Amino acid sequence: MRKHRKKPPMDRRQFLQFLGTGGLAVLAGCRPKETEDRMSSDPSTPSTTKQPATSTTIASPTRTLRPQTPTTKPRATVALGFAGAYEDDVIHSQIRRMLHQLDGAEELLSPGARVGLKPNLTGGPWWDTPERPPATEMFATHPAVVGALARWAKDMGAGKIYVMDGIADEAAWDSWGYSEMAKPYGATLVNLCRAAPYSDFARFPVGDKGRVYHQFYLNGLLQEVDVFISIAKLKVHSVMGVTLALKNLIGLTPIDSYKKNAEDTARTSLHGNDGAYDTRLPQVIVELNLARPVDLAVIDGVLTCEGGAGPWDAGMSQVRPGILAAGLDPVAVDAVGSALMGFNPRAESQSDPFRYTDNYLSLALVAGLGTNRLEEIAVTGGTLEDMQYPFRLPWV
């Protein structure tokens, strides 16, 4: 029997419902709190104002890091990079170096390959005002990171590039710099909430490991791409604990097909009961990754937010870790991302950061999607101890 837990902060779907009942006016004057973090003068060096831990143990027993060198033969490799700002040349050079350090990354693309780039474009352009940091420097993947991957893919001989996400407001393509970013690479912007260029959505079977869904109906281009890259933001989440490359696939599902009620503005049918401990969504995350496996996972942690995954979390504020991460094993990338934020990726369910949910990284391990065991992961380009940047959870 599960312990009684305090109801978590407002999540994204509740927030979107709040907006629909006049909440946008309430937020009109809202801006994130100023943090003490400031950018380094060197754009290739992360901010050091928030000091990383000097040992492998942080205050909480759920925040224990393991050594960088695997204690067994590594099952996965995760490459780390530094960037103090979103300068195109700096981001590109870091991404290229990181991918060169990953055995097999440069063999992913054959000449003429079709590449799908899936950023996290949660929220919408309503957030952006001159008084606030841009959404892409807070809670949405920055186009400079996606552009660096598009450039790398073109250099490797890619034939067609798609930038893909299920977005509620297509004005975000222009507002967040994606339309301009896509032009040099001839990339096509695809709203996965629509079936186009097809007349209907395609069937994506989960296989025999499905518990909630045995199949999903998604845009057919997701079946056609030869290489699928999940490009997440480094963030915590008010229910799931962390939201990284695996959870980024929630955005594959068309909103209208995966909501409980006609008036809903989010994918409410993917979630468990409002306010309850959520065992449904972590399993759905695993099933989406089984239905459309990730070939390469990348995390944008240059500028992001802590205390929440977006402005629907009242305590969200900007932080500047200056971190990039990449790997062919998305579970390992998320495990390293969790550790960089100061959390144990194998923490028990009902303990931080998975206080209100099952640990979906452990579920992904059991499903065979990869490893969340840090002792099985080789880290290149830096150490977890040197690059760790502890994040504040939404309920702290």
N, C-alpha and C positions, 0 to 999 in steps of 0.2 A: 504494500500500500504506500502510495507516495505521500511525502510530507506536505503539509499545507505551506504554500508559499505566498508571500505578498504579491499582489498583482503587479506585473511588470509595467514599465512606462508605456505610453502610447506608441503603438507600432505604426508602420507605414500605411497599412490599409485603413486603420482607424483615423490616422491623420488626414488621409485623402477624403474620408467621409466628413471630417471636421471642416475641411476647406469648402466642401460643397454646401455646408450650412452657414456660410459667412465667416469662416475662420480666417480666410485670407486677409480680411480687413484687420483682424487682430494682429496678424503677423507683419503688417505693413511696416511697422517701426521696429521690428525685431532684427537684431544682428547678433552674431556670435560674440562671446566675450573676448576681449583682447587677451592674448596669452603672453607669457614672458619670452616665448621663443622668437628669435629673430634670425633672418637669413645670414649665412656666412658670406663674407665678401668674395670668396672663391666659389663660382657657380658649380663646380664639380665636387664640392665638399659639403656634407650635410651639416646642419646647424648643430652646435655642441652645447647650446645653452641648457638643454635638458640632458643632464649627464647620464650616460649609460651605466648600468650596474657594473661593478668591478669584480664581481664573483659570479659563479653559476647559480647562486641561490638568491631569490628575491624574497620580499617580506612574507608573502603568503605561501603555504605549502603547495598550492595549486600552481605556483609560478616558479617551478624549478626547471632550469635548463640543463641539458646534457652537453658533453664536450662536442666540439665541431667534428673531430675525427671519429668515424664510426667504430664501435667496438667489435663489430662483425663485418664481413664483406658487405659493402654498401649495396642496397637494393635500388637506390635512387641518388641523383645528384641535383643539388639546387645551387644556382649561381646568384651571387649578390652583386649589386652595383650601387654607386653613390651618385647623387645629383642634387645640388643645392637649389636648382631652379629649373623651369621647363624651357631651357634653351635647346633648340632642335639639334644642333650639332653635338652638344654634350649628351643628350638623351640617346641619340643615334649611336654615338661611339660606345656608350655604356651597354646598350642593348646588343650591339654587334659583338663586343667583347664577351658578354655573358653567354650568348648563344654559342660562340666559338668554344667556350669551356664545357659545353654540354655534349657529351658523346652522342651522336645520332641526330642532333638538332639540324645540322646542315644537310643531312640526308633525308629530312622530311619532305623537302620539295624537289620534285622532278621537273624538268623543263615543261612549261605549259600548265603547271599545277594550278588548281583553283583553290584559293585560300579564303577562309572565313575568319574575320577578326571580330570578336564579340566583347566590346567594352561594357562597363556598367554605367548606363545612362539613366539611373533612377531619378525620380523627381521630375522637374521640368523647369523651363526658363523663367517661370514666375518668380523664382528665387532671386534672380540676378538684378541687383540695383547698385548704383554707384557707391552706396554706403557699406556694401558687404563684399567679402571676397567672392570671386566667381565660383560657381558650383563645381567647376573642374579643378579648383584648388581646395575643395572641401570634400565633396561626397560623390562626384562623378569622375570616371576615368578621363584623364587629360588627353586631348587629341595629339599632343606631341609624342606620347608613348605609343599610341596606335599608329601614328604616322611613321615612327621609327621602325615599327614592325612591318608596315606596308613597304617602306623603302628597302628593308632587308629582304622581304619576300620578292620584290621586283629584281633586286640584285642577284637573287638566287635562281631567277628564271621563271617566277610565277607568271601564269598567263592571264589570270583574272583574280581580282581582289574584291571581296565583299566586306563592308563594314556593317554588322548586323546586331540589332537589338530590338526588343519589343517595347517601343516607347509610346506613351499616351499622347504626347504632343510633338509632332514632327518639326515644330519651330526650333526644337533643341538642336537639330542638325546645323542650322545657321547660327543660332545664339551661342552655341558652345564650340564653334570653330571647326566642326566636322565637315561641312560642305567645302570649305576652303582647303582643309587638310587633304581631302580625297582627290582633288583635281590633279596634282602632279603624277599620281599613280593610276589614274583612270579608274579609281575604286568606285564601286556602286554602293550607295547607301540603301540598306534594306530594313524596313520596319517589319519586324517579325510578328507584329500583331495583325498583319495583313497576309493573305495567301499569295499575293502577286509576287512573281509573274505568272503564277498558276491560278486556276479557277477555284481551287479548294486546297485545304491543308492535307499534308501527307501523313501516313501512319508510321510511327516510330515505335516498334516493339521494345519492351523492357527486357524480356526474357524471363526465365524461371525464378529470378530473384525479386520480381515485383511483388510488393505487398499491398500498396495503396493503388497504384496504377499498373496495368499490364501493357499499356501502350499510351503514347501521347500523340496528339494531332498538331503538327508543327509545320512551318514553312518548308516546302520541298527543297529549297536551295541548301538546307542543312544536310540533306542526303547527298547532294551533288558535290559539295566541297571536298577536296582531297585532304586538306589540312585545316583543322579547326583549332583556333587559338582563343583561349579565355583570358581577357585582360581586365583584371579586377582592381578595385581600390583597396588599400590596406585600411580596414575598418573593423570596429566592434559592432554588435547588433543587440538590440534590446530584448530579443527573444532567443535567437540562434547563438548568441555569444560572440561569434566572429563571422564576418561575411567576406569571403575571398573568392578564389577561382572556382571552387565547386558550387557555391551558392549563387554565383554569377549566372548560372544556367537557368535560374528561375525566370530570367528575362527572355528565354526562348519561347515561353508559352504565350499565346495570344490572350490578352486580357479578357475579351468578350467570351472566349471559350472556357475560361477557368475562373469564373466568378460565380458566387452563389446566387446573387440576386441581380436583376436587371439594372438596378440603380447603383450597384457597386462600381467603384472606379479602380479596383485592384484585383489581384488574383486570389480572391478570398477562399475559393474552393480548395486551394492547395494547403491551407492552414488548418490547424485544429480549432477547437472551440475558443472563442475570444476569452482572454484572461486565464485560460487553463494552461497547465504544463503541456507543452507541445511535443507529442511523439509522432505526429503526422508529417509535418514539414521536413524534419531531418531525413525521414525515409524517402520523401518525394525528391529531395535534393540528390540523394544517392541514385534514385531511379532515373532521373533526368540525365545523370552522367553515364548511366548504363545505356540509355537510349541513344544519346549522342555523345560519345566519348570525346574527351579533350585530348588533343595531340600535344599541345604546348600550353603551359600556364604561365602567365606573367602577372606580377603585382606592381601596381603604381603606388608607392608610398612616399613620393617626393613631398607633396603637400596634401594633407588629408584632414580628417576630423577625428576627434575622440569623444567619448561620452555619448555616442550614438552613431547611427548610420546615415543620418540626414536631418533636416530641420524639423521633421516630425518628432524628433527626440529633443525635448526642451533644453537639455544640458549639453548639446553638441557645441564644440568649439574647435577652432582650427589648430592643428599641430603641424610641425615641419620636420619629419624624421629624415628626409633626404635619402630614402631607401628604394631600391628596385630589387625584384627577385624573379627568377625564371627557372623552369624545369620541365622535363617531359612527363613527370609523375605529378599530377595535380594535387593529389593527397599530400605528397611530400612538400610541395610548394606551400600549401595551406598550413601544414604543420610548422614549417619554418616561419611563415608569416605570423602564425599564432605565437611562436616563441619570441620573435622579434618584438611583438607587442607586450611581452612579459607573461604569457600564459603557457600552461602545460597542454600541448595538443592531445594528450592522452588523459586529461582530467576526467574524473568520474562525472556522469550525469548528476545533476542537482548540486554541482559545485562550480565555482567560477572558472571559466567564463560561461559554462553551460548550465547556469542556475535554473533556467526556465525551460530546458529542452534536453533531449538526448544528445550526446556527443556524436554529431554526424560524421566527424572525421574517423572515429572508431567504427561507425557503421560502414563507411566507405572502405576501410581496411578489410573488414569481414567480407564485403561484397567483391573484393579482389580488384578494386580500382587503384590501389597504391598503398603506400605505408605512411602512417603518422607516427612511427617510432623514430625519434631523433637519433637513436643509436644506430639506425640502419641507413641514415642519410648523410652523404658527404656534402659539405658546404664549401663552395669555392668563392674567391673574390673577397673574402672577409670572414670574420668569425661572428657567431651569434652574440658572444659576450661583448665584442667591440661595437657591434651595430645595434644592439638592443635598445629599444626606445619604449619604455613602459607606457601603456595606454590606460586611460580611465574608463571604466565601464559605465553604462548608462545609469545604473542604480547606485553608483558610488558618489 
